[in-house]
Amino acid sequence: MNITLLYIYPKIKEINKEINLFRIIDNNIKETIIIYCLKEKDSYKVFMLNTMLGEAHEICNVADLVQLDTIIDKFKKLEKHIICIGNLQEIEKYILKVVLN
């Protein structure tokens, strides 16, 4: 498989109000989708950044770290399906569809 998921959180916590959650790496083209969040005053905004296009999309807003863990668990359950998609652009569309629903 050319797609790899690398989980960063909870090994590394917040740095400068930002938490890198995980990366979806396409080993063939050496590009990634980065899922990260920014700590706001009372919540966390979760973003997806496609390094190939340089585009960031806010994908959801959570109130606390418990809800953030729920988001991570959702992705872990979908990991095999994400890997099988095999294309970062299609993975990005899939994430937007799944997380926003």
C-alpha positions in Angstrom: 0.0 0.0 0.0 1.2 3.5 -0.7 -1.0 5.2 2.0 0.1 5.2 5.6 -1.5 6.8 8.7 0.8 8.2 11.4 -0.9 9.0 14.7 0.9 11.9 16.5 -1.7 12.6 19.3 -1.6 11.8 22.2 2.1 11.2 22.1 2.7 14.9 21.5 0.3 17.3 23.1 -0.2 21.0 22.4 2.5 23.2 21.0 1.7 26.9 20.5 -2.1 26.2 20.8 -1.9 23.6 18.1 -2.2 19.8 18.3 -1.1 17.6 15.4 -3.5 14.7 15.5 -2.4 12.5 12.6 -1.1 12.4 9.1 -2.2 10.5 6.0 0.9 10.0 3.9 1.1 9.0 0.3 4.5 7.3 0.1 4.6 7.4 -3.7 4.3 11.2 -4.1 5.6 12.1 -0.7 2.6 14.3 0.1 0.3 14.3 3.2 -3.0 15.3 4.6 -2.5 16.6 8.1 -5.3 16.6 10.6 -4.6 19.1 13.4 -6.5 21.3 15.7 -6.2 24.8 17.1 -7.0 25.5 20.7 -9.5 28.3 21.1 -10.7 29.8 24.3 -13.5 27.2 25.0 -13.1 24.7 22.2 -10.8 23.0 19.6 -11.2 23.7 15.9 -10.1 20.6 13.8 -8.6 21.3 10.4 -7.4 19.2 7.5 -4.4 20.5 5.5 -3.5 19.0 2.1 0.3 19.7 1.7 0.1 19.1 -2.1 -2.4 21.9 -2.6 -1.7 24.0 0.5 -5.4 24.1 1.3 -6.7 24.0 4.8 -10.4 23.2 5.6 -12.0 23.4 9.0 -13.7 20.0 9.4 -15.3 20.3 12.8 -15.3 22.0 16.2 -15.2 20.1 19.5 -15.6 21.3 23.1 -12.9 19.3 24.8 -10.2 16.6 24.6 -12.8 13.9 25.2 -14.6 14.9 22.0 -11.2 15.1 20.3 -10.5 11.5 21.3 -13.9 10.6 19.8 -12.8 12.1 16.5 -9.5 10.2 16.5 -11.3 6.9 17.3 -13.7 7.5 14.4 -10.6 7.8 12.1 -9.0 4.7 13.6 -12.1 2.7 12.8 -12.1 4.0 9.2 -8.3 3.5 8.7 -8.5 0.4 6.5 -11.0 2.0 4.3 -9.0 5.2 4.0 -5.9 3.2 3.1 -7.8 1.4 0.4 -8.9 4.6 -1.3 -5.3 5.1 -2.3 -5.5 8.7 -3.6 -5.1 11.8 -1.4 -7.6 13.9 -3.3 -10.3 11.1 -2.9 -9.3 10.6 0.7 -9.8 14.3 1.4 -13.3 14.2 -0.2 -14.1 11.1 1.9 -12.9 12.8 5.1 -15.0 15.9 4.5 -18.1 13.7 3.7 -17.7 11.4 6.7 -16.7 13.9 9.4 -19.1 16.6 8.4 -22.1 14.1 8.5 
